[in-house]
Amino acid sequence: MKMKMFVAALFLSLGASSAIAQECNANSSLSHEAVRVGNFKDAYEPCMAVLKECPTLKYYTYTDAKKILRGLMAEIKDRNNADYQKYFNELLGVYDLQIQYLPELNKKLKADQQVSSAELLGDKAVDYLQYAPSIDVNQVYAWLKESVDGDKGASKGATLNAFLDISTKKVQADKSHTGQYFQDYMDATKYIDEAIANEAKANTKAYLEALKNNFTPMFVSSGVADCESLQAIYGPQIEENKGDSVVLQKAINVLKLMRCTESDAYFAASDYMYRIKPTADAAIGVGYMYIKKEEYEKALPYIDEALTMETDNAKKAEMAYLAAASLSAAKKYSQARKYCYDALKYNENYGNAYILLANLYAASPNWSNEGALNRCTYFVCIDKLQRAKNVDPSVTEKANELIATYSRYTPEAKDLFMLGYKPGDRVTVGGWIGESTTIR
C-alpha cells in the first residue's frame, strides 16, 4: 500500500514538473519573440515567469530580461516613479540570479562565449550607474572593484572606465581614499593596456584606446595628483612599513607614475626596498637619491646595477635618460653623455635623448684656443637635433626651436677659411665631446 502511494506521488510530481517545463518553454518562446520585435510590455510577464520557475532553462532569458527592464524604464521619465523603481530593482535581481546559476548557464554556451561572475558584476555596476534613481558610491565602488580584481585585463572597457570614475568620485569626497585611489588608477591603466594588447577587432581596440585617453585627465581632475600630497601620504606609510616590500613597491610605483622621483618619500622607499630586496626600481631610486645629494661616485654604481637588473628595454632607456638628465643638471656633462648613449642603446628612437646630447654639447662648447673651432660644436648640436627629428617626430617642434637657436652660434665661413676649413670639410670637435661633424 505504501509503495503504491509512493509511486502515485512520484507520477504526480513528474507530471507537475513536466507541466511547469512545458509552461516555461511556452513563456520563453513568447517572451523571446516579443523582445525580438521590441515589444517589451508583452514580453515582461512571460519572461519574469521563466526566471521564477525555470531559472536555468535558457541563457538568453537573462539577456532578454535585461533588455525588457531597460526598455520599460526608458519609457518612464520620473525615476522616483514606483514602477520605475520596481523595474530597476528587478534588473539588479536578474544579475544576482544569473550569477547564482552561472555554472549551469555557462554549460549552455560555447567555451569562448562563457562569462565570469566578475564580468556580470561589472555589467551590473554599469547598469546601476546608468539607471539608479540615486547612487550609493560606496556600494557601486565595491561591485566594480570586485569585478576588476576578478577579471583584471579581461575586464570590459566600460567596467574599467566606471571603476576609475567612481574611485575618482570617492577620493574627491573623502581624501582618506587617496592611497587606494592611486592603486586603482595604476590597476585600471594596466588592465586596459592588457585589454588593448589582446584585442583583435580594430573597432573595439579603438574604443578601448579612446577610454584610456580619458584616464589621465580623470586622474588629474581628482585633486590629489601632486607630489606634495603624495609626500604627505606616503612619507609616514613608508616609515611605518620600512620592512614591507609590498607596501614599499606600491609607493615606488605611484611616485614614479607621478614623476615625483625627487621626493623624500621616493628616496626613502627606494632605500628601504633596496635593503630588503635590491630590485631595479629600488637601485635606480637610491642612485637618484645620491645624485640629489651630489654624491655622484656613490650614485653611478646603483644606476648601473639597475640597468643590469632591469629586463625591459623601454624601462632601461627611461632609467638611463633620467640619470643623464640628473647628471646634466649637476653639470656632470661627460657622465650624462654616457647615460644618454645608454638610453639610445636600449631605445634607438629616443628623440629626447638626442636633444639632451645636443644641450650637453651646447653647454660646454669650448675645446680649442680658436673661437671659430669652438663654434663648430654647434654643428654637432644641430646634427643631434636633426637625428632627434628623424627618429622621433613627436619632438620635431622642440628640436626645430633649438636648431634655430644654435644656428645663430655657428662660425662664419670666412673665419673657418682662415684656419684652412671650407664648407663640406669634416672637423672633429675635441675635448670631452670627441665627435666629428661637417662644416656647413
N, C-alpha and C positions, 0 to 999 in steps of 0.2 A: 504493500500500500504506500509506504513512504517512498519507494523507488518510483512508483507511478506519479506521485505528486512532484517529485524532483524533476522527472522528465517533462511533465506538463509545464512546470515553471521555467525550465530551460527553453522549451519551444516558445513560450510566451515572450521570454527575454530576447531570444533570437528574432522573433517576429517584430518586437518593438524596435530593436537595433536596425533591422532591415528597413522598417518604415522610416526611421529617422534618417538613415543613409539615403533613401530614395528622396525624401523631402529636401535634404541638404543638396543633393545633386541637382534637383529641380530649381531650388533657390539660387544655386551657384550659376547655373546656365542663364537664368532670368536676369540676375544682377549683372553678370559679366556682359551680356548683350546690351543692357541698358547703359552701362558705363561706356561701352564702345561707341555709342551714339551720343554720349554726353548727357543722358537723361539721369542725373544724379538723384532726383527726387524719388523716382520709381525704383532706382537701384538700392536705395538706402536700407529699407526693411529686410528684403531677402538677403542682402549681404551681411547685415548685422546678425541675422538668424543663423547663417552658416558659421560665422565666427563663434557664436554661442554654443551651437550644438555639435559642430564638426570642425574644430579649430585647426586640424591638420589635413583637411580634405584637399585643398589646393593652395599652392604658394601664391598664385595670383590674386587670391581673395584679399590678401593684405595690401597688395598694390592697389587693387580696386577700392578697398575701403578707404585708403588714404586719399585717393582721387575724389571719391564721393564726399568725404567730410570737408576736404579743402574747397570743393566746388560749392557745397551748401553754405559754408562760412563766407565765401566770397559774395554770396547773394545778400548777406546781412551786413548793413553798414555800421550798425551800432555794436561795438564789441562787448558792451555791458548787457546786451540782449540775452535773455535766458536761453533761447535756442542756440545762439552763438556759443555761449559758454558750455552748453551740453555737448555740442559737436566738437568743440575744442578738447574737452576732457576725454571724449571718446577717441579722438585722434591720438592722444597720448596713450590711452589704453590699448589701442591697436598695436602700437610699438611694443608695449610691455608684453602683450600676448604673443606677438611674433618672436620676441626674444625668448620667452618662456618655452615655446615649442620649436625653436630654431633647429635643434639637432634633427628632429623628424622632418621638418620642412626642407632642410638642405638636401635630404636624400632624394627629394623630388626634382632636384636641379642637377645639371651637369657640373663637373668639378670646377670649371672655370666661371660658372655663374653663381656659385655659392657665396654667401656673405657671412661676416662675423658679427657677433653681438656688439662688438665695439663700433662697427660701421653703422649698425642700426641705431645705437645710442647717439652717435654723431648726427644721423639724419633726424632723430627725434629732437635733438637740441636745436638744429637749424630750423625745423618746423615750429618749435616752441618760440624761437625768436621772431619768426615771421607772423605768427598768429595769436600769440598770448595776449589776453586783454591787458595784463600788466606783467612786467618781467621781474622775476626773482634772480638777480645777477649771480648770487652765490650758488643757487641750485643749478642754473644752466652752465655755470663755470665747472661745477663738479661733474656734470654729464660730459661736457666737452673734454675735460682733462682725462677722464677715464677712457673716453673714446680714442683720443690722440695717443695716450700712453699705451693703449692696446694695439692700435693699428700702425702707429709710427709712420714710416714712409709710405705705407699703403693707404693712409688716410685720404679721404676726398679733399679736394681743394676747398670746397665750401666749408667743410668742418674745420680745417686748419685756419682759414680766414676768420671764421666765427670765434674760434678758440682764442686767437691773439686779440681780436677786437674786444671780447668780453674781459680778458685779462687786463687789457688797457683800461677799460672802464673801472675795473676793480681797483687798480693802482691809483687811478685819479681820485677815487673816493676814499681810499684807505692806503696811506703810504707804507703801512706795515706789510703790504703785499709786494713791496718793491723787489726784495731778493728773489721771490718766486717768479715775479714778472720777468726779470732778466733771464731766468732759466726757461720760462715759457717762450720768450722771443727766440732764444737760441734753438730750442726744440722745434718750434714751428718753422723756422728758417731751414734747419737741417732736413726736416721731413719733407718740406715742399721741394727742396733741391733733389731729394731722392725720388720723389714722385715725378718730377720733370725728367730726370735721367732715365727713369723706367718707362716713360710714356711713349708709345709708338705712334699714336694718332696726332697729326700735326695740329689739328684744331684744339684738341684737349691740351696739348703741350703749350700752345699759345695762351690758352685760358689760364693755365697754372702760372705761366710766366707773368701774365698781367696781374694775377693775385699777388705774386711775390713782390712785384714792384710797389705794392701798397704797404708792404710790411715795414720798410724803413720809415716812411712818413708817419705811419701809425706809432712806431716806436718813439720817434722824435716828439710826437704830439702828447706822449704820456706825461711829460713834465718832470720825469725823474732821470732822463738820459743825459747826465753830465758828470764829469769827473769828480767834482766836488761832492755831489750826492753819493757817488759810488765809494768815495773815500770814507764818508761818514758811515755808510752801511757796512762795507767790507772790512774797514780797519779793525773794529772791535771783534768781528767774527773771526778774522784771521788769527788774532792774538789768542782768542779763546779756543781755537781749533788748530793750533800750530802743529799738532801731531796727526791730523786727519787729512790724508792725501786727497780724499774725495772732495771735501769742503775747499781745500786749497786749489785744486784743479778747476773747480767751478768758478772760483773767484778769478783765477788767472784768465780763464776763457772769457768771462764777461768784461774784464778790464782791457783785454786785448781787443775784443769786439768794439769797445767804445774808444779805442785808441788812447787809453789812459795809462800808457806804459811808462809815464814819468811820475806816476803817483807813488806815494809811500806804501800804499796798500799792495800795489802790484809788486814792488820790490820785496816787501816782506813775504808775500805769498810765494814768490819765486824762490826766495832764500830758504824758507822753511820746507818747501816742496823738494828742493834740491837735496836737502839733508836727509829727507825720508826716502825719496825716490828720484834720482837725478835724470829726469826726462829732458827732452829737447826744449820744451816750453820753460821748464824751470831754469835750465842752464842759460838760455838766452836772456831771461829776466834778471838773473844775477849779473850777467855781462853788462846789461844796460844800467844796472844799479851802480856798478863800478865806473862806468863811463860818466854817469852823472856826478860821481864823487871825484872825477878827474884822476882816477887810479887806473890808467889805461893798461899798464902791464898786467894788472890783475884781471882786467875785463876781457882781453883778447882770448886767453885760453878757454874761458867759458863760452864765448861766441863760437870758437872753432869746435868745441865739443858739441854744442847744439847743432851745428851744421853737419857734424858727423853722425849724430844720433837720429836726426830727422830723416824720414824716408820720402816724404812728399816734396818733389822739386819745386812746386809753386810756393810752399811754405818756406823752403830753404831760401828761395830767391827773396822772399819778403823779409826774412830774418837778416839776410846779408845786406839788403838795401837799407833797412832801418839802422843797422850797425854803421854802415857807411855814412848815413845822414847824421847820426850822432857824432861820429868822429869828425865829420866836416864842420859841424857847429863848434867843435872844440879846436878847430884849425889843425887837426892831425891829417893833413891832406894826403900824404902818401899812403897812410894806413887806410884812410877812407877809400882811396882809389882801389886798393886791393879787394875790399869788400864789394865795391861796385862791379868789379870783374867777376867776383864770385856770384853775384846776383845774376849777371848775364850768362854765366856758365849754366846756371840752373833754369834760366828763362831767357833765351836769346832775343825775345821780342819785348823785353822790359824797357820801354821807352824812357821812363823816369830815371832809370839807372844811367842811360846815356846823357840825359840832361844834367844829372848830378856830376858826372865826369866833366862835362863842359864847364860847369860852375866851379869845380875844384881847380881846373886849369886856369880859369879866368881869375881866380882869387890869388894865384901865385904865378904870375906870368914872367917874372924876371929870372933869366938864367944866363944872360950874356952881358958883356960890357957894352954891346951895341944896342941902342934903343930900338932900332928898326928890327933887329932879330928877335928881341923880346916881344915885339908886337906880332911876330909870326905865331906866337902862342894862340892868338885869337883865331887863326886859320884852323888850328887843331880843335878849338872850341866849336867852331862852325861845322867842322866835319862830324863831330859827335852829335850835334843838334840835327844835322841832316839825316844822320843814321837813325836818330830817335824817331823822326817823322816817318822814315821808310818802314821801320819795323812795327810802329805803333801809331796809327793815325789818330788815336784819341789824344795824343799830346801835341798835335800839329800847331794849335794856336799858341801854346806856351813856347814851343820851340821857335816858331816864327818871331815872336816878340824878342826872344833872346838873340836870335840871328841878327835882327835889326839893330839891337844894342851893341853886340860885339863887332859887327861890321864897321862901326864907326871908329874902332880902335886898331884896325888892321893897318900895316905900314903902307906908305906911299911907294909907288913903283920906282920913282927916282931915287929914294933913299936906299932901296934894295939894290938898284943898279950900281950905285957907288960901291956896294960891297960885293959886286960880282954876281948878283942874282937877277933873274928876269922871270916874268910870268911863265908858268909851266914847269919851272925847276922844282926839284924836291929839296926840302930843307928839314933837318932833324932838330926838333926842339929839345934842348938838353936839360940838365938839372935832373930833378926827380921825375920829370914828365917822361922824357925819353921816347917821344913819338914823332913820326915823320908826317909831313903834310906837303901839299902842292901850293906853290905861290900863285895867287890869282892876279 
